[in-house]
Amino acid sequence: LVSNCTGCHNATAPSGGINLTNFTGTKAISARIVGAITHAAGYVAMPTSTIKLSACDINKISAWITQGTLNN
């Protein structure tokens, strides 16, 4: 998330009001993250300014959410 998301979704000027620089903000929208990063129908495709994340990065984020969105 730090490498791909916090440039726009930061604490100073969080795009869309979404701050992904801390666990609380990230966990609050975790249910929407996978839809956005996989470019699923009904979600705003993220990231918007570059190409889709690699399958490896998507799998890591999906696994973290599936495993309970732990603060690790």
N, C-alpha and C positions, 0 to 999 in steps of 0.2 A: 504494500500500500504506500509506503514511503516513497519508493522509486517511481510509482506510476500515478498516484492519486493526490498526494498532499500539495503538489504544486498549485492546484486549483482549490482543493478542499482543505484549506488550512485554517488556523485559528484567527488570523488577521482579517481575511476577507473570504470566508468560506462560500464557494460557488454553490448556489442553490440552497444556502443555509446549512450545508452539510460539512461538518468538520471531522475529518478523518485523521487528525493528529493525535487523538487520544482514544483510549479504550471505550470510554463512555459514549462518545459520539459515534464511533465505529459500530459498537454493539447495537446502538439504537436503530441503525439502518441496515444491519447485517442481512435481514431477510430480502432486501432489495439489491444487495451488491451483486449476487450471482447473476440475476436477470440482466443487470446493467452491463457487466463485463462479458457476458456471453452474447450480448446483443439480441436477447430474446424479445419476441413480440410483446408490446405493451410496456416496455422499459426504455428509458433514454439510454442509448448506447454510450458506454464509457470505455476508454477515454474518448472524448469528442474530437480532440485536436490531433490525434495520432492514430496509428493502426491499432487494431484489436490486440489485447494482451496475448502473450504466448499461451499455448495450451498448458504448458507446465505451470505458469503463474496462475492461470484460471483454476487448475486442479489443486494447487496449494491453498488458494483462498477458499475454494469450495470445501476442501477437506477440513480446514480450520472451522468453518461455519457448521458443517455436518457433525463435527466432534464436540460441538457445544459452545463455540465462540469463546474459548477460554482466554483469560487475561495472561497470556504467556508470550 
